[in-house]
């Protein structure tokens, strides 16, 4: 495979970069799809989230493949990855690490926790207490952990893939709004259709597929994919469209909490990665519309009246997408 030329701020992806990205993207999608059958849309979202160097929240009922998706993505990259099983007795230091006294050296030293990896899989994150969940706030936003006043950067690229059960299930805690806002996307798998479930049964003949997956890209490849996605062209018209979507949500009478500037930045980053997945060096309104629910819905909070009326945050986003005018002149020439 060809090597990737260096990118700098202000560059736009060349045809060589697009070809290089497409090769790695296809490898990742195909490898993950071996373990996650029948949901190419969700696999595509997960890879786009990785290329945007964002964090992914997978919410669904037990047994539908949340952890399999997280592990398949982690196993596809030849980097470091750690799994954290979140439980009610998990402590913040069990996640971030702790400073201990080393008697032989007569000094204190920091022992990193499992959050120090390229990919961190947080399984059933909402079974831990809010105090432990908050241990991820700094590292998800700033890519570093501060312990006893000393900052410790985590490896780059860095991604948290968390799974959670629906909040109305026993033994779960609601994730704080500040933490939800740090997840670039939220998605779900749902129950497989008939054909996909047959594929799942057939694929287990030689044992769990997830145990057979190997790395198909290096961590350096992922870092380059992130760099290429960062220079995809976003026209002023698309930026204006994203901001108008956010403004419409902020003015909605159905919401008590709308989207922050972090959300609009995240939507733009994700749209850039989605454009590259389609071999385009520029973002279109369709990229934004395809990602809006996954990127924005989990950051919203409904008013009690809207909840009683049976409204869902996803429906509010979809209504706004229909109401806000789509730009016609993209300025990509």
N, C-alpha and C positions, 0 to 999 in steps of 0.2 A: 504494500500500500504506500501511497505517496505521503511524504512528510508535509506538515502544515507550515506555510510561511508565517513569519511573525506578524502580529497585528498591533497597530498602535491606535491611540485615540484619534478619531476623525476618519479612519479608514472605513471602507465599506467592503463586505465580503466579495472576493473575486470568484470567478468560475472555479478556480482550483480549490479555494476554500469551501465552496458549496459542495463540490464533489467529495472532498475529504470528509466534511461533516456528514454527508448523506451515507457514506460507507459506515462510519461508526454508529450513526443513529440506527441504521438498519440492523447492525449486529446486536445492539442493545435491545431493540424492540423484539427481534426474533428470539433472542435468548430468554427474555422475560416471559414471552408468550408461551414458551414450552411449559412453564409452571402455572401460568394464569390463562386458562382457556376461555375463549368466547367473549373476551372483553378487550378488543384492540383499542377502543376509545380510552379506557382507563389506563392501559399500558402506555399509550401515547401521551396522556397527561402526566404520568409519572416521569417519563423520560424528559418531557418539556420542563418539568419542575427541576429536574437535575441539571439541565443545561442552563437554566436561569439561576442556578445556585440558590434555589429556594428550599423551603421545608414543606413536607407533604403530610397531611392528616388524612387517614383512611378511617372512615366511620361506618360501621355496619354491625349487623347481628353476628354472633359467634358462628364460626364454621364455614364462612363463605370465601375465605382465602385472603383475608387482610394481611395476616402475617406472611403468607406465601408470597404475596406481591412485594412486601417490604424486603424479605430475605432474598428474593430473586433479583431485585434491583441491586442490592448490596453485593450479592455473589457474582454479579456480572462485571464488577469492576475490580481490577487487580490493585486494590488499595486496602487500607485497614478498615475494618468494620466491627462494631461491638453491638451486642444486644443487651438491653436493659429490660428486665421483667418488672414492671411497676406493680407494687403491692402496697397495702395500707401501712406496712411497717418500714417501707423504704425511707431512708433519710437523705437529705440534700447532699451530704458528704459522700453517700454511696454512689451518687451520680457524678459530682464534680471532682472529687478527690479530697485529700486531707493533708495537712502539714503535721509531720510526726518528728519526734526527737530521735536522732541517730546517736546512740551512746558512743560508738566507736569513733565517730568524727566530732563528737561534742558540738553538734549543730543540728538545726532543724532543716528538714528537707520535705519537699512537696512530692506526694505520691499521686499521680494523676488517676482520675476515675475513668470509667468507661466512656465518658463523653469525649475523650480525646481520641478521635478516630475520624476518618474521612466520611464514613456513613455510620450514623447512630440509629439503631432500630429501637424505638421505645414501644414495647408491647403493652397494650391495655393501659395507656398512659393515665386514663381517668379513674383508675383504681387506686392511685396514690393520692396522698393528702395534698391540698392546695399548697402547703408549705414546700413539699418536695417538688411539685410541678413547677413552682416558681424558680427552682434551681436552674431551669433551662432558659429563663428569660434573657439573661445577659449573653450567654453563648449563642443563642439563636439569632440575636440581633447584631452583636459585635464580634462574634467569632473568637471570643476569649473568655476565660474564667478568672475571676478575682477571688483569691483565697488569702485571708490574713493581710489584706492590703496589697498583695502582689498579683499583677496580671499575668496570666499564662495563656498564650495564643494556642488555639487548636489547629490541627493540620488543615490545609486547603487543597482542593475544594472540600467544603464541609456541608453535610446535609443531615437533617433529622427527619426520619420517617416514623411517624407515630401512628399507632392503631388505637382505636377506642370503640367501646360498645356504646349503644344509644344511652343517653343520660337518664332515661327512665328505668334502666335495669338496676337490679339490686347491686349494692357495693360500688357504685360509681359516684364520682364527683364531677360537677360541671367545671370545665376548663375556664379559667379567668379570661375576661375579654382581652386583656393585654397579651396573654399567651396565644389566643386564637388569632390575634392580629399579626403575630409573627410567623404563622404558617402561610406560605404563599398560596397553597391550594388545599381544598378539602374535596375528597371524592368518596365514592362508595362503589362496591362491586355488585351488590344485589344477588339474587339467586340466579344460577345459570339457566339458560334455556335447555330444551331437551337434547339438542345435538351437542351442545357444549358439555353437558353432564355425562353424556356417553363418552366423549373424548377424555374427560377426567378419569372415568373408570378404566378406559383402555390404557391410558398413559401410566397407570400404577402397576402394570404387569411386572415390571422389573424393579419395583420399589419406588419410593417417593422421588418424583422428578426433581424436587428442590435439592435433594442431596447429590444429584448428578450434574448440576449446573457448574460450569467453570467460568472464569473471567474471560471476557471477550474484548475488553478495552482496558487500557492502563489508566492510572490516576492522572498521569500527564495528559493523556488523551482527553479526559474529562475537563481538566483545567483549560486546555485549548478550545474545547467545545464551548465552555463558558465565555472565553475571550472572544470567540467568533460571534456568538449570540449577542454580545454586548455592543457590537458595532453594526448590527443590522439597522437599516435606515428606518426611522420613524418620522414621517412628515409632520409639519405643523398642523395639518388638517386632522391627522390621527390623534395627535396629542390633545387638540381641542375637543375631539370626540370623546376621549377618555375622561377629560375633566368635566364635560357636560353630563356624562353618565353619572359621575360622582356627585355633581351638583343636584341632579334630579333625585338621587337617593337621599341626599341630605335634606331636601325639602319635602320628602314624603311624609304625609301625616300618619302613616302606618308604622313608622319606626321611631324608637327612642334612641337608638344608636346607629349611626350610618358609617360610611367608610372614611378612613383617614388618608392623608397624603401617602403613607406607606402603602396603602392599597392601590392607589393609582400608579405609583412607581412599580409595584409588583405586577400589575396588569400589563404595563408596558414591557417589562422584562420577559414575562411569560409569552406575550405576543411575538416578541422577537424570536424566541426559541421555536414557537409554533411556525413562524414564517420559514425558518431554516429547515424545519422538518418537511416542508412542502417545496424545498429547493428554491426559495425566493430570498433575495437580499433586501426586501422591504416588507413592511407590515401593511396589511389591508384591514378594512373594517370587519371582515369575516373572521380574521384571527382574534380580534378583540371580542366579538360577539360569541365565538365558540368557547372562549375562556372565561367570560364574565361571571357565570354562575359559580364555577369552580374557584375563582379567585376572590369574589366579592361576597357571596352569600353567607359564609360562615362568620363574617365580621359584623353582620347586622343583628339587631335585636328588635323584635316586634313589640308594639304596644299591646297591652293586655286585651284591648278591644279587638285588635286584629287576630290575636291568638284565639279568642273565644269564637270568632267568626270562621275559624279553621284555616286561616291564611298561613302560608309558609314563606320563609325568606326567599326561597328560590323563585316563587311566583312573583314576588315584588321586583326582583332583578329582571325577570323576563318581561314584566309589564313596562319597566323603564327602557329596556332594549327596544320594545316596539314603539315607545313614545318618542324617544330621542332621534332626531333626524341623523341619518348616516351621511357622512361626507362623500361627495361625488368626485371632487378633484383631489387626488392624493399627492400630487407633487413628487412623483418618484422618478421622473425623467432626469 
